[in-house]
Amino acid sequence: MSKFWSKVVHGLTPYTPGEQVQMPGLIKLNTNENPYGPSPRAVAAMQEAAGDGLRKYSDPSNAVVKDAVARHFGLTREQVFVGNSSDEVLAHTFHALLKHDLPLLTPDISYSFYPTYCSLYGIEAFYVPLNERFEIDVEDYQQPCGAIILANPNAPTGIALPLAQIEALLAAHPEQVVVIDEAYVDFGAQSAAALLGRFDNLLVIQTLSKSRSLAGLRVGFALGHPDLIAGLERVKNSFNCYPLGQVQQAGAVAALDDVAHMEQTSNAIIASRAWLTAQMQALGFEVLPSQANFIFTRHPQHDGAQLAAALRERAILVRHFKAARIDQFLRITIGTDEECGKLVGALKGILS
């Protein structure tokens, strides 16, 4: 605490990221990083960009990245916003589009950065409870609101809404912005980007951190009607005109264009997820149906925090949350087949 802090700072509860522990032999399954490397084309493009040109400012419009995103989704540049990670894109979204007279609706169990943004920007929120199966029930959102934000697939549960339910939600709230945060969509869910031509109140946010294995590059983007994008640009240009450097832009374009690499690695993760789910269930774990690059699981006879601690003693990191309703669950990132095998072996030893 400091007497120099503003009232806003005093009232904040900052987001707590997963640990970034550095130790030999560690199996790191706690931050949903991709176990496979980024596109070789992206690495080559970044190496080429890391030259004398770095003495100059990067393009503040991020035009080449916007064009690459637009190509991928069949959109125009005016429908694309780019930022330094999807977290920054989300922050600008909360600031520009989600603060209204009526409260924002969002699930009670979801990405824990959402409450932080609400506190930071003075946004009133109503946290809609997930149902008993830890699913988002869109009928629970049929109530007056200023805006809606959902992670799809949801985090940390991994459960995804089908496109038809998102469409119904958009149709029921034509006067409110509906944000669909799709950090994990490429691991088996349906992207709401397919609905952009029909709904001017839809904003879709994605990242290159997960399916394109570029968590360390920090590139995210939003897709939406040009009017929504213009609002985000106004905030961005009042905050940081140069969110992406030249190396980031070069790597992002190459990664977006290398669809084959993304699909290959995502399919490998999907296959490993199915194997790990079956193995966990055979050990007596309940595993929620995931369409993300992680599973959310609990054991009816073993405490979640104790399981996480026992795995840590064996140099395996997983994520444990202390929040109500989910304090017995572990979120486990899908690693390589070898890493998943070692996790299962460790759990067998712990449970025996």
C-alpha positions in Angstrom: 0.0 0.0 0.0 1.1 3.5 -0.7 -0.3 6.9 0.0 0.5 7.8 -3.6 -1.8 5.1 -5.1 -5.1 6.3 -6.6 -8.4 5.0 -5.4 -8.6 2.8 -8.5 -5.3 1.1 -7.6 -6.3 0.5 -4.0 -9.5 -1.2 -5.2 -7.9 -3.5 -7.8 -7.4 -7.3 -7.4 -4.9 -8.0 -10.2 -5.1 -11.0 -12.4 -2.8 -13.9 -11.3 -1.0 -15.5 -14.2 0.2 -19.1 -14.1 3.7 -19.7 -12.8 6.6 -19.5 -15.2 9.0 -21.7 -13.3 12.5 -22.4 -14.7 13.9 -25.7 -13.5 15.5 -28.7 -15.3 13.2 -31.6 -16.3 10.1 -29.6 -15.5 6.8 -30.8 -17.2 4.9 -27.5 -17.5 1.2 -28.1 -17.9 -0.1 -25.0 -16.1 -0.4 -22.2 -18.6 -2.0 -23.7 -21.7 1.1 -23.2 -23.9 1.4 -25.2 -27.1 3.8 -28.1 -26.7 4.8 -27.8 -30.3 6.9 -25.0 -31.8 5.6 -22.2 -34.0 5.5 -22.3 -37.8 9.1 -22.5 -39.2 7.9 -19.9 -41.7 7.0 -17.5 -38.8 10.4 -18.0 -37.2 12.2 -17.3 -40.5 10.1 -14.2 -41.1 11.0 -12.9 -37.6 14.7 -13.6 -38.1 14.6 -11.7 -41.3 12.8 -8.7 -39.7 15.3 -8.5 -36.9 17.7 -6.2 -38.7 18.6 -2.6 -39.4 15.0 -1.7 -40.0 14.3 -1.9 -36.3 15.7 1.6 -35.9 12.4 2.8 -37.4 9.0 2.8 -35.8 6.7 0.0 -37.0 3.5 0.7 -39.0 1.0 2.0 -36.4 -1.9 0.7 -38.5 -0.6 -2.9 -38.4 -1.9 -3.1 -42.0 0.0 -6.2 -43.0 -1.3 -8.1 -40.0 -4.9 -6.9 -40.5 -4.7 -8.0 -44.2 -3.4 -11.5 -43.1 -6.3 -11.8 -40.6 -8.7 -10.6 -43.2 -7.5 -13.1 -45.8 -7.8 -15.9 -43.3 -11.4 -15.1 -42.4 -12.7 -13.6 -45.7 -13.1 -10.2 -44.2 -11.9 -6.6 -45.0 -9.2 -4.7 -43.3 -11.8 -2.4 -41.7 -13.3 -5.4 -39.9 -10.0 -6.3 -38.1 -8.3 -4.8 -35.0 -4.9 -5.9 -33.9 -3.2 -5.6 -30.5 -0.3 -6.6 -28.3 -1.9 -9.9 -27.1 -5.6 -10.7 -26.9 -5.4 -9.5 -23.3 -4.7 -6.0 -24.6 -7.5 -6.3 -27.2 -9.8 -7.4 -24.4 -8.7 -4.4 -22.2 -9.5 -2.0 -25.1 -12.8 -3.8 -25.6 -13.9 -3.4 -22.0 -12.9 0.3 -22.2 -14.4 1.1 -25.5 -17.5 -1.1 -25.8 -18.6 -2.7 -22.6 -19.2 0.1 -20.1 -22.9 1.1 -20.2 -25.8 2.1 -17.9 -26.9 -1.5 -17.5 -24.5 -4.2 -16.2 -22.3 -6.4 -18.3 -23.3 -10.1 -18.2 -20.5 -12.7 -18.0 -20.2 -16.2 -16.5 -19.4 -16.6 -12.8 -16.7 -19.1 -13.8 -14.7 -17.9 -16.7 -11.5 -16.1 -17.6 -10.5 -14.4 -14.4 -9.2 -11.3 -16.1 -12.8 -10.2 -16.8 -13.5 -9.1 -13.2 -10.1 -7.3 -13.2 -11.0 -5.3 -16.3 -14.4 -4.5 -14.8 -12.7 -3.1 -11.6 -10.1 -1.2 -13.6 -12.6 0.5 -15.9 -15.5 0.9 -13.4 -17.8 -1.5 -15.2 -20.8 -2.9 -13.3 -21.0 -6.7 -13.9 -23.5 -9.4 -13.2 -21.9 -12.9 -13.0 -24.3 -15.4 -14.4 -23.9 -18.8 -12.8 -22.9 -21.8 -14.9 -25.4 -24.6 -14.7 -24.8 -27.8 -12.6 -22.8 -29.3 -15.5 -20.5 -26.2 -15.6 -22.1 -25.1 -18.9 -23.1 -21.7 -20.1 -26.9 -21.7 -20.6 -27.7 -18.9 -23.0 -31.3 -18.8 -21.7 -29.9 -17.3 -18.5 -28.7 -14.3 -20.5 -32.2 -13.4 -21.6 -32.3 -10.4 -19.3 -31.6 -6.6 -19.6 -27.9 -5.8 -19.8 -25.4 -3.3 -21.3 -23.3 -5.9 -23.0 -22.2 -9.6 -22.9 -18.8 -11.3 -22.9 -18.3 -15.1 -23.1 -15.2 -17.2 -23.5 -15.9 -19.9 -26.1 -14.6 -22.5 -25.3 -15.0 -21.3 -21.8 -11.9 -21.1 -19.5 -11.1 -22.9 -17.3 -13.8 -25.5 -18.0 -13.0 -26.0 -21.7 -16.7 -26.5 -22.6 -17.8 -24.8 -25.8 -21.1 -23.5 -27.0 -22.4 -24.6 -30.4 -22.7 -21.8 -33.0 -26.5 -22.0 -33.0 -26.6 -20.9 -29.4 -24.3 -18.0 -30.0 -26.5 -17.0 -32.9 -29.6 -17.1 -30.7 -27.8 -14.9 -28.1 -26.9 -12.3 -30.7 -30.4 -12.3 -32.1 -31.9 -11.8 -28.6 -29.6 -8.7 -27.9 -29.5 -6.7 -31.1 -28.8 -3.4 -29.2 -26.0 -4.8 -27.1 -22.4 -5.8 -28.0 -21.8 -9.5 -27.6 -18.1 -10.4 -27.3 -17.0 -14.0 -28.0 -13.4 -14.6 -26.7 -12.1 -17.5 -28.8 -8.6 -18.1 -27.4 -9.0 -21.8 -27.7 -11.4 -22.1 -30.6 -9.0 -23.9 -33.0 -9.0 -27.1 -30.8 -12.4 -28.3 -31.8 -15.0 -25.5 -31.3 -16.9 -23.4 -33.9 -15.8 -19.8 -34.5 -18.5 -17.2 -34.3 -16.6 -15.4 -37.1 -19.0 -17.1 -39.5 -21.8 -14.9 -38.1 -20.1 -11.5 -38.6 -21.9 -10.9 -41.9 -25.3 -11.0 -40.1 -24.7 -9.3 -36.8 -23.3 -5.9 -36.3 -23.3 -6.3 -32.5 -20.7 -9.2 -32.6 -17.1 -8.9 -31.7 -14.9 -12.0 -32.0 -11.4 -12.0 -30.3 -8.6 -14.5 -31.0 -5.0 -14.9 -30.2 -1.8 -16.3 -31.8 -0.7 -17.6 -28.4 -2.4 -21.0 -28.5 -3.0 -22.8 -31.8 -0.2 -20.9 -33.5 2.2 -21.5 -30.6 3.3 -17.8 -30.3 2.5 -17.1 -26.6 5.8 -15.3 -26.4 5.1 -13.0 -29.3 2.0 -11.3 -27.8 -0.3 -10.8 -30.8 -4.1 -10.8 -30.6 -6.9 -9.5 -32.8 -10.6 -8.7 -33.0 -13.1 -9.2 -35.8 -16.3 -7.2 -36.0 -18.4 -4.5 -37.8 -16.2 -1.5 -38.8 -18.0 0.7 -36.3 -16.9 -1.6 -33.4 -13.4 -1.7 -34.8 -13.3 2.1 -35.1 -14.2 2.4 -31.4 -11.3 0.1 -30.5 -8.9 2.1 -32.7 -9.9 5.3 -30.9 -8.9 3.8 -27.6 -5.7 2.2 -29.0 -4.6 5.5 -30.5 -5.2 7.2 -27.1 -3.1 4.6 -25.4 -0.3 3.2 -27.6 -0.1 4.0 -31.3 2.5 1.2 -31.9 1.3 -1.9 -30.2 3.1 -4.3 -32.5 6.8 -4.0 -33.5 8.2 -5.1 -36.8 9.3 -8.5 -35.6 5.8 -9.2 -34.2 4.1 -8.1 -37.4 6.4 -10.3 -39.6 5.9 -13.3 -37.4 2.1 -12.8 -37.1 1.6 -12.6 -40.9 3.7 -15.8 -41.6 1.9 -17.7 -38.8 -1.5 -16.7 -40.0 -0.7 -17.7 -43.6 0.7 -21.1 -42.5 -2.6 -22.8 -42.0 -1.3 -26.3 -42.6 1.1 -26.0 -39.6 -1.6 -24.7 -37.3 -4.0 -27.5 -38.3 -1.3 -30.2 -37.9 -0.3 -29.2 -34.4 -3.9 -28.6 -33.3 -5.0 -32.0 -34.5 -2.1 -33.6 -32.6 -3.3 -31.8 -29.4 -6.9 -32.9 -30.0 -5.7 -36.5 -30.3 -3.6 -36.3 -27.2 -6.5 -34.7 -25.3 -8.8 -37.7 -26.2 -6.1 -40.1 -24.9 -5.4 -38.2 -21.7 -9.2 -37.8 -21.0 -9.6 -41.6 -21.3 -6.6 -42.3 -19.1 -7.8 -39.8 -16.4 -11.3 -41.3 -16.4 -9.8 -44.8 -16.0 -8.1 -43.5 -12.8 -11.5 -42.3 -11.5 -11.3 -38.7 -12.4 -14.3 -36.7 -13.7 -13.2 -34.8 -16.8 -15.4 -32.1 -18.3 -15.9 -32.3 -22.1 -13.1 -30.0 -23.4 -12.7 -28.4 -26.8 -9.6 -26.5 -25.7 -6.0 -27.4 -25.4 -6.5 -28.4 -21.7 -8.8 -30.5 -19.6 -10.6 -29.6 -16.4 -10.7 -32.5 -14.0 -11.3 -33.6 -10.4 -11.2 -36.8 -8.4 -14.0 -37.6 -6.0 -11.7 -39.0 -3.4 -8.7 -36.7 -3.6 -8.3 -33.0 -2.8 -7.4 -30.9 -5.8 -4.8 -28.7 -4.0 -3.1 -31.8 -2.6 -3.0 -33.5 -6.0 -1.4 -30.3 -7.5 1.1 -30.2 -4.7 2.0 -33.9 -5.1 2.5 -33.4 -8.9 4.7 -30.4 -8.2 6.9 -32.6 -6.0 7.3 -34.7 -9.1 8.3 -31.7 -11.3 4.9 -31.6 -13.0 3.0 -28.2 -12.9 -0.7 -28.0 -13.3 -3.1 -25.2 -12.4 -5.3 -25.3 -9.3 -7.9 -22.6 -8.7 -9.2 -21.7 -5.2 -12.5 -20.2 -6.4 -15.8 -21.4 -5.2 -17.4 -24.4 -7.0 -14.1 -25.3 -8.8 -11.6 -25.6 -5.9 -11.4 -29.4 -6.4 -10.6 -29.1 -10.1 -7.2 -29.1 -11.8 -6.7 -27.5 -15.2 -4.2 -29.5 -17.1 -2.6 -28.3 -20.3 -2.3 -30.9 -23.1 1.4 -31.6 -23.5 3.3 -33.9 -25.8 2.4 -37.5 -25.8 5.5 -38.2 -23.7 4.5 -35.5 -21.2 0.9 -36.7 -20.9 2.3 -40.2 -20.3 4.5 -39.1 -17.5 1.6 -37.2 -16.0 -0.6 -40.3 -16.0 2.3 -42.3 -14.5 2.8 -39.8 -11.7 -0.9 -39.8 -10.9 -1.0 -43.6 -10.7 1.8 -43.4 -8.2 0.0 -40.7 -6.2 -3.4 -42.4 -6.1 -2.0 -45.9 -5.3 
